[in-house]
Amino acid sequence: MDRAWVYLVTGGCGFIGEKIVELLAQQDYIKEVRVFDSVAREEVERFTTATTRVTVMKGDLRDSSLLLAAMQGVHVVIHTAALVDYRSTKPFWEMRAVNVGGTENVLRACCALSIPYVVYTSSIAAVGPNTSCEPMFRGNEDTKYSGEVELPYGKTKAMAEKLVLEANGQKLSNGGKLSTCIIRANTVYGERATFLQELYCRAKANNGVLNYLQPEDSERNNTYVGNVAWMHVLAARNLQLNPDLLAGQVYYSYDDTPTRKGFLIQHQLLSSADPSVRLGSHIPYWKVWLMIQVHRIMKLILYPFWKPQPSLSLPLLNTIVTTFSYETDKASRHFGYKPLFTWQESKHRTVQWLKAVAGNLESPRLHEKRKN
């Protein structure tokens, strides 16, 4: 391939997006990686190499004129930008405007500018669990699973997925056709994973005890952020090389992270970074359900004088306690995907970041003691 490809990564300053940008910048067939993000962090441009330039542009997916300007001269779009809100703290209309309307703008711009390739970053939440909390146990991309999606965030991702799949094969302004594919991530851990930072703070506030909501027999895949990003890089390249195979396809992200019990993975990562963190006990579903209901009633009574954001919503609680796992090698079969980082490497990188987080949390306390 000629070293002339220009990639655009929407949401390239985010958790998964930044890692995608970092890996794209290391590919010698790409001359420029453009980042379009509403939170433009210029430090992402540090990934620029001798052969690949990284540029950051600030913009909102809902602003079609800015998006069109950013996409001029682009050959491939990796669309990872989204309003991610598992706790349902944002209004549904806002999530829909960004996640669905923004995706529509990206696809429309691709057709207008004759950009032939789009890789869309979706989520397992677009599939389920459904409102009946039916489990999916080690399914795959072909597993039939129906019902209304439980999480509001997941509903918007499902709507966006539908748009992306319907856009596959659409005619471009130059007479060509659009090729799209989808990558669904599950629980993604690694550097800058805010949920791990929150869990660590919660454990430290609880005398180092990490309690958990997941039932002992529940299963959910965990994947390192670097491997999720690497799957995007390979999918984008092979969508160019072999569009007849990849176009219109959906791929689950996976790697060799060893256990499906999320609370054990979380404990292993946190305790490796801070040995004082120890695994506690299972929190009964009814207890959390009751707390959510009491919080909801109190908020209704005291509104607008009291507007706290809940740490858990009922849809999120139901998602956490419902088994939703898969086994697949489709990405390997279709485009030769193998995890770029082993479990040991993934763990080491995450633990080193967590150690830095722990140090930053402790520093202010030490400073206060010295002042006293």
Rosetta blueprint (number, residue, H / E / L):
1 M L
2 D L
3 R L
4 A L
5 W E
6 V E
7 Y E
8 L E
9 V E
10 T E
11 G L
12 G L
13 C L
14 G L
15 F H
16 I H
17 G H
18 E H
19 K H
20 I H
21 V H
22 E H
23 L H
24 L H
25 A L
26 Q L
27 Q L
28 D L
29 Y L
30 I E
31 K E
32 E E
33 V E
34 R E
35 V E
36 F E
37 D E
38 S L
39 V L
40 A L
41 R L
42 E H
43 E H
44 V H
45 E H
46 R H
47 F H
48 T L
49 T L
50 A L
51 T L
52 T L
53 R E
54 V E
55 T E
56 V E
57 M E
58 K E
59 G L
60 D L
61 L L
62 R L
63 D L
64 S H
65 S H
66 L H
67 L H
68 L H
69 A H
70 A H
71 M L
72 Q L
73 G L
74 V L
75 H L
76 V E
77 V E
78 I E
79 H E
80 T L
81 A L
82 A L
83 L L
84 V L
85 D L
86 Y L
87 R L
88 S L
89 T L
90 K L
91 P L
92 F H
93 W H
94 E H
95 M H
96 R H
97 A H
98 V H
99 N H
100 V H
101 G H
102 G H
103 T H
104 E H
105 N H
106 V H
107 L H
108 R H
109 A H
110 C H
111 C H
112 A H
113 L H
114 S L
115 I L
116 P L
117 Y E
118 V E
119 V E
120 Y E
121 T E
122 S E
123 S E
124 I H
125 A H
126 A H
127 V L
128 G L
129 P L
130 N E
131 T L
132 S L
133 C L
134 E L
135 P L
136 M E
137 F E
138 R E
139 G E
140 N L
141 E L
142 D L
143 T L
144 K L
145 Y L
146 S L
147 G L
148 E L
149 V E
150 E L
151 L L
152 P H
153 Y H
154 G H
155 K H
156 T H
157 K H
158 A H
159 M H
160 A H
161 E H
162 K H
163 L H
164 V H
165 L H
166 E H
167 A H
168 N L
169 G L
170 Q L
171 K E
172 L L
173 S L
174 N L
175 G L
176 G L
177 K E
178 L L
179 S E
180 T E
181 C E
182 I E
183 I E
184 R E
185 A E
186 N L
187 T E
188 V E
189 Y E
190 G L
191 E L
192 R L
193 A L
194 T H
195 F H
196 L H
197 Q H
198 E H
199 L H
200 Y H
201 C H
202 R H
203 A H
204 K H
205 A H
206 N L
207 N L
208 G L
209 V E
210 L E
211 N E
212 Y E
213 L L
214 Q L
215 P L
216 E L
217 D L
218 S L
219 E L
220 R E
221 N L
222 N E
223 T E
224 Y E
225 V H
226 G H
227 N H
228 V H
229 A H
230 W H
231 M H
232 H H
233 V H
234 L H
235 A H
236 A H
237 R H
238 N H
239 L H
240 Q H
241 L H
242 N L
243 P H
244 D H
245 L H
246 L H
247 A L
248 G L
249 Q L
250 V E
251 Y E
252 Y E
253 S L
254 Y L
255 D L
256 D L
257 T L
258 P L
259 T L
260 R L
261 K L
262 G H
263 F H
264 L H
265 I H
266 Q H
267 H H
268 Q H
269 L H
270 L H
271 S H
272 S H
273 A H
274 D L
275 P L
276 S L
277 V L
278 R E
279 L E
280 G E
281 S E
282 H E
283 I L
284 P L
285 Y H
286 W H
287 K H
288 V H
289 W H
290 L H
291 M H
292 I H
293 Q H
294 V H
295 H H
296 R H
297 I H
298 M H
299 K H
300 L H
301 I H
302 L H
303 Y L
304 P L
305 F L
306 W L
307 K L
308 P L
309 Q L
310 P L
311 S L
312 L L
313 S L
314 L H
315 P H
316 L H
317 L H
318 N H
319 T H
320 I H
321 V H
322 T L
323 T L
324 F E
325 S E
326 Y E
327 E L
328 T L
329 D L
330 K H
331 A H
332 S H
333 R H
334 H H
335 F H
336 G L
337 Y L
338 K L
339 P L
340 L L
341 F L
342 T L
343 W H
344 Q H
345 E H
346 S H
347 K H
348 H H
349 R H
350 T H
351 V H
352 Q H
353 W H
354 L H
355 K H
356 A H
357 V H
358 A H
359 G H
360 N H
361 L H
362 E H
363 S H
364 P H
365 R H
366 L H
367 H H
368 E H
369 K H
370 R H
371 K H
372 N L
